[in-house]
Amino acid sequence: MDKVDLKIIKLLQENARYPLKKLSEEVFLTAAAISARIEKLEKAGVITGYHASINELELGYNIVAFINLTMTPELKAEFCEFIQACPNVIECNCVSGNYSMVIKVAYQRTVELDVLISHLQKYGNTETQIVFSTPVKFRGISIMDFQ
């Protein structure tokens, strides 16, 4: 991976819908060369998908929360199967420290969050934090500036 690949990644993180022409102008390669590089990055597993950023509030998801879960390693496989099937789970991370998992969720109502938490307590102890605001939204991985 060279500086051109890194710049393409940086640009696609900014806006995955940039046309090949825009990317070509930014990195000074033909659209065909850009397309080939993107395909190579996808095949290598560097680019794993393309996503739209959404405003949860505009869709009625007023409750965003982080749930910390402490559980024994024996329950991990069963838990992972369960959590992957939960549509309101935005992200789940296995972490070090006092907790085993940190789970980010979005719900329209607290009663729905309460139902999930009661299911999670089958796997261990939970601690939940409700998000009041997000000063820094997800912004991708920092790629060195090429300007």
N, C-alpha and C positions, 0 to 999 in steps of 0.2 A: 504494500500500500504506500503510495507516494503522496506528495503534497496536493496534487490534483484530486486524488480520491478523497483526501480529507476535506478539501474545499467543497467537493460535491456533497459529501455527507453533511457538512455544516449547512449548506444551502437547503438541502432536502429537510433537515430538521427545522429550519426556518419556515419552509413552506413546501410540503411534499407535492404540491400541485404546480410547482414552477414548470413551465413548458421547457422542452429540450432546448429551444432557441434561447431562452433566458439563461439557462445553465451554460450553454455554449458561449454566450457573450461574457459570462463571468469568469470562465476558466480558459477561454481562447482555444477551444477544440470544436470540431464539427459535432453536429447533433448525433451522427452515427457513432462517433467515438465516445461521446457522453453515454449514449444508450448502452454501448458495449461495456463500459466501465460500471454502470449501474447494475447491469446483469451479472457481471463478475462479483460485485459486492453482495448481491443477493445470494448467488450460489455459494459464496464463501461464508454466508451466515452473518455478515456484518450488518447488512440491512435486513431486518426480519419482518417488516411490514410497513404499511402506510395507514395513518389514522387521522381522523378529524378531531380537533380539540372542540369540546363542547362546554357550554355554560350549564351546569347542573341545575341551577336555580330556574333558568328559563324553561327547563323540562319538568319543573315541579319537584325536583329532588332537593328539598330544603334541609335535609339532615345528612351531613357528611361527617363521618366519625372514623377514628382509629381505635381498633380493639386489640389490646395486648392479651395474648393467651399463653398461659404456662401449662405445659402438658408433659407427660412422660414420652420418651422416644418410642415406646412400644405402640403408641396410638398414632404415630405420624402418618403411616400409610393410609389408615382408615380416615384420618382427618383430611389428608390431601384429596382423597376421592370425594369426600363430602364438600369441601370448600370450593373445589373446581366446579361443582354443580350449582353453586349459589350465584344467581344472576346479578345480584346487587353488590357483589364483591368486585371492587375495582382492581385491587392488588392484594397479594398476600406474600409476605416475606418471612423466611426462616431466619432468625436472628440470634446473635449471641447476647449474653447478659441475663437479666432477670426473667426475660420472657422467651418463649420458644418461637412464637409467631407474632407478627404485627400485620393486621388486616385492615385495609382501607375499604370502607363501604359508603354507599349513597342510598338514601331512602327518602320517600316522600313524607313519611310520618314516623314519629318515635315508636309507636306501637309495633311497627314492622321491624325496627331495629331491636326492640325488646324480644321479639320472637327469635331472631337470629341468635342473640346473646344467650337465650335459654337453651338453644340447640348446641351452641359452642361449649356451654358449661358441662356438657356430657364428656368433653375431652379434657377439661381442666378449668383452672381459675381464670377469670377474665377481669380486665380493667379497661374501661372505655373513656375516650376523650372525644367530645363533640367539637368540631371545627367551627369557630366563630368567623374567621376570615382567612384568606390565603394571600399574604403579601407577595409571595413568589410562586407563581404557577409552574407546572412542569415545563421545562424549557430545553430538554435534551442534554446531551453530554457536551461539555465545553470543548470546542475544537479550536486550536490556535488560530489567531487572526492572521489572514493572508494579505491584508491591505497595506 
